[in-house]
Amino acid sequence: MELFFSTFLKMFFIMTPFFIVSVFLTVTNDSTEEDRRTLAIKVTRSVIIISLILVFFGNHIFSVLGITLDAFRIGAGALLFLTAIELVKGNKDAKNLDDKTSVLELAVVPLSVPVIIGPGTIGILLVLSASFKTFSDLLVGSLALVCAVLVVGIMLYFSSVIKRVVGNQGLLIISKFTGLFLAALSAQIIFTGIKNFLNM
C-alpha cells in the first residue's frame, strides 16, 4: 500500500493538475459543457495509454540507449525543476491554439502531450518504470498511475465547478504551491541520482 500511495501522490503532483485545469478551461472557453466533458474523457484516455506505454517499456528504452537510471534521474529531475520554476513564476506555456481547430481534436496534442505529459513527466515516468524491482511492483505502480490520471481526469470533467468554487486567482495560487512541491521533489530526484552515481 505504501508503494501505491507514494506513486499516486508523486504522479498526481507531477502532472500539475491545477495548471492543467486552468489550461483546459482556457482552451474550452467557448465550448459547450458537453464538448468540455467529452474532451476531458478523451484526454484522460490518451494520458493513461501514453503513460502506461512509457512505464511498461521504460526499461527497454534505457537498455537500447545505454543510459543509466541515475543519469536519467539527474536529467529528469532537472527538467522537472524547470517546470516547477515556470509554475511558481506563473509563465508555464499554455500552447497557442488555432481558433479554427475543433476543440475535440486537441485531446492528444497539445493537451495530453506536451501540456500534461511534458518532458519532465516523461522523464519521471521512465525513472519510475526502471525503479520497480518486481512485476508485482510494476502492476501496483501502474494501478497508482492510472488512479492519479483518473483523478486529474475527474478534475477536468468538473473543471467548470472547480472554477466556480476557487476562481481564476485560486487556480493560480494552487498552481504556485504545486510548483513548490515539484521543486522539492525534483531536488530529491537529482540528489538520489548524484548519491547513487558517486556510490555515497
Contacts in CASP RR format, 6 or more apart in sequence:
PFRMAT RR
TARGET T0000
AUTHOR 0000-0000-0000
METHOD contacts of the structure
MODEL  1
MELFFSTFLKMFFIMTPFFIVSVFLTVTNDSTEEDRRTLAIKVTRSVIII
SLILVFFGNHIFSVLGITLDAFRIGAGALLFLTAIELVKGNKDAKNLDDK
TSVLELAVVPLSVPVIIGPGTIGILLVLSASFKTFSDLLVGSLALVCAVL
VVGIMLYFSSVIKRVVGNQGLLIISKFTGLFLAALSAQIIFTGIKNFLNM
3 137 0 8 1.000
3 140 0 8 1.000
3 141 0 8 1.000
3 144 0 8 1.000
4 140 0 8 1.000
4 141 0 8 1.000
4 143 0 8 1.000
4 144 0 8 1.000
5 144 0 8 1.000
7 128 0 8 1.000
7 140 0 8 1.000
7 141 0 8 1.000
7 144 0 8 1.000
7 145 0 8 1.000
7 148 0 8 1.000
8 144 0 8 1.000
8 145 0 8 1.000
8 147 0 8 1.000
8 148 0 8 1.000
9 148 0 8 1.000
10 124 0 8 1.000
10 128 0 8 1.000
10 185 0 8 1.000
11 124 0 8 1.000
11 128 0 8 1.000
11 144 0 8 1.000
11 145 0 8 1.000
11 148 0 8 1.000
11 149 0 8 1.000
12 148 0 8 1.000
12 151 0 8 1.000
12 152 0 8 1.000
13 178 0 8 1.000
13 181 0 8 1.000
13 182 0 8 1.000
13 185 0 8 1.000
14 80 0 8 1.000
14 120 0 8 1.000
14 121 0 8 1.000
14 124 0 8 1.000
14 182 0 8 1.000
14 185 0 8 1.000
15 47 0 8 1.000
15 116 0 8 1.000
15 117 0 8 1.000
15 121 0 8 1.000
15 148 0 8 1.000
15 149 0 8 1.000
15 152 0 8 1.000
16 83 0 8 1.000
16 87 0 8 1.000
16 92 0 8 1.000
16 175 0 8 1.000
16 178 0 8 1.000
16 179 0 8 1.000
16 182 0 8 1.000
17 151 0 8 1.000
17 152 0 8 1.000
17 155 0 8 1.000
17 178 0 8 1.000
18 171 0 8 1.000
18 174 0 8 1.000
18 175 0 8 1.000
18 178 0 8 1.000
19 87 0 8 1.000
19 92 0 8 1.000
19 175 0 8 1.000
19 178 0 8 1.000
20 115 0 8 1.000
20 116 0 8 1.000
20 152 0 8 1.000
20 155 0 8 1.000
20 156 0 8 1.000
21 155 0 8 1.000
21 156 0 8 1.000
21 159 0 8 1.000
21 162 0 8 1.000
21 163 0 8 1.000
21 171 0 8 1.000
22 94 0 8 1.000
22 168 0 8 1.000
22 171 0 8 1.000
22 172 0 8 1.000
22 175 0 8 1.000
23 94 0 8 1.000
23 111 0 8 1.000
23 115 0 8 1.000
24 36 0 8 1.000
24 39 0 8 1.000
24 40 0 8 1.000
24 43 0 8 1.000
24 111 0 8 1.000
24 156 0 8 1.000
24 159 0 8 1.000
25 159 0 8 1.000
25 160 0 8 1.000
25 163 0 8 1.000
25 171 0 8 1.000
26 94 0 8 1.000
27 94 0 8 1.000
27 97 0 8 1.000
27 103 0 8 1.000
27 106 0 8 1.000
27 111 0 8 1.000
28 35 0 8 1.000
28 36 0 8 1.000
28 39 0 8 1.000
28 103 0 8 1.000
28 159 0 8 1.000
31 39 0 8 1.000
31 103 0 8 1.000
33 160 0 8 1.000
35 103 0 8 1.000
35 104 0 8 1.000
36 103 0 8 1.000
36 159 0 8 1.000
36 160 0 8 1.000
37 157 0 8 1.000
38 104 0 8 1.000
39 103 0 8 1.000
39 104 0 8 1.000
39 106 0 8 1.000
39 107 0 8 1.000
39 111 0 8 1.000
39 156 0 8 1.000
40 153 0 8 1.000
40 156 0 8 1.000
40 157 0 8 1.000
40 159 0 8 1.000
41 157 0 8 1.000
42 104 0 8 1.000
42 107 0 8 1.000
43 107 0 8 1.000
43 111 0 8 1.000
43 112 0 8 1.000
43 116 0 8 1.000
43 153 0 8 1.000
43 156 0 8 1.000
44 149 0 8 1.000
44 150 0 8 1.000
44 152 0 8 1.000
44 153 0 8 1.000
44 156 0 8 1.000
44 157 0 8 1.000
45 107 0 8 1.000
46 107 0 8 1.000
46 108 0 8 1.000
46 111 0 8 1.000
46 112 0 8 1.000
47 112 0 8 1.000
47 116 0 8 1.000
47 117 0 8 1.000
47 149 0 8 1.000
47 152 0 8 1.000
48 146 0 8 1.000
48 149 0 8 1.000
48 150 0 8 1.000
50 112 0 8 1.000
50 113 0 8 1.000
50 117 0 8 1.000
51 117 0 8 1.000
51 125 0 8 1.000
51 145 0 8 1.000
51 146 0 8 1.000
51 149 0 8 1.000
52 142 0 8 1.000
52 145 0 8 1.000
52 146 0 8 1.000
54 117 0 8 1.000
54 122 0 8 1.000
54 125 0 8 1.000
54 126 0 8 1.000
54 129 0 8 1.000
55 125 0 8 1.000
55 128 0 8 1.000
55 129 0 8 1.000
55 138 0 8 1.000
55 141 0 8 1.000
55 142 0 8 1.000
55 145 0 8 1.000
56 129 0 8 1.000
56 138 0 8 1.000
56 142 0 8 1.000
57 129 0 8 1.000
58 125 0 8 1.000
58 126 0 8 1.000
58 129 0 8 1.000
58 130 0 8 1.000
59 129 0 8 1.000
59 130 0 8 1.000
61 126 0 8 1.000
62 68 0 8 1.000
62 69 0 8 1.000
62 72 0 8 1.000
62 126 0 8 1.000
62 130 0 8 1.000
68 197 0 8 1.000
69 127 0 8 1.000
69 130 0 8 1.000
69 131 0 8 1.000
69 196 0 8 1.000
70 192 0 8 1.000
70 193 0 8 1.000
70 194 0 8 1.000
70 196 0 8 1.000
70 197 0 8 1.000
71 193 0 8 1.000
71 197 0 8 1.000
72 123 0 8 1.000
72 126 0 8 1.000
72 127 0 8 1.000
72 130 0 8 1.000
73 127 0 8 1.000
73 189 0 8 1.000
73 190 0 8 1.000
73 192 0 8 1.000
73 193 0 8 1.000
73 196 0 8 1.000
74 189 0 8 1.000
74 190 0 8 1.000
74 193 0 8 1.000
74 194 0 8 1.000
74 197 0 8 1.000
75 123 0 8 1.000
75 190 0 8 1.000
76 120 0 8 1.000
76 122 0 8 1.000
76 123 0 8 1.000
76 124 0 8 1.000
76 126 0 8 1.000
76 127 0 8 1.000
76 189 0 8 1.000
77 120 0 8 1.000
77 123 0 8 1.000
77 124 0 8 1.000
77 186 0 8 1.000
77 189 0 8 1.000
77 190 0 8 1.000
78 186 0 8 1.000
78 190 0 8 1.000
79 119 0 8 1.000
79 120 0 8 1.000
79 123 0 8 1.000
80 120 0 8 1.000
80 121 0 8 1.000
80 123 0 8 1.000
80 124 0 8 1.000
80 182 0 8 1.000
80 185 0 8 1.000
80 186 0 8 1.000
80 189 0 8 1.000
81 182 0 8 1.000
81 183 0 8 1.000
81 186 0 8 1.000
81 187 0 8 1.000
81 190 0 8 1.000
83 92 0 8 1.000
83 118 0 8 1.000
83 120 0 8 1.000
83 179 0 8 1.000
83 182 0 8 1.000
83 186 0 8 1.000
84 179 0 8 1.000
84 180 0 8 1.000
84 181 0 8 1.000
84 182 0 8 1.000
84 183 0 8 1.000
84 186 0 8 1.000
85 183 0 8 1.000
86 92 0 8 1.000
86 93 0 8 1.000
87 175 0 8 1.000
87 176 0 8 1.000
87 178 0 8 1.000
87 179 0 8 1.000
87 182 0 8 1.000
88 176 0 8 1.000
88 179 0 8 1.000
88 180 0 8 1.000
88 183 0 8 1.000
90 172 0 8 1.000
90 175 0 8 1.000
90 176 0 8 1.000
92 175 0 8 1.000
94 115 0 8 1.000
95 110 0 8 1.000
95 114 0 8 1.000
95 115 0 8 1.000
97 106 0 8 1.000
97 110 0 8 1.000
116 152 0 8 1.000
117 125 0 8 1.000
124 189 0 8 1.000
125 145 0 8 1.000
127 189 0 8 1.000
128 141 0 8 1.000
128 145 0 8 1.000
129 138 0 8 1.000
132 138 0 8 1.000
132 141 0 8 1.000
155 162 0 8 1.000
162 171 0 8 1.000
163 171 0 8 1.000
166 174 0 8 1.000
194 200 0 8 1.000
END
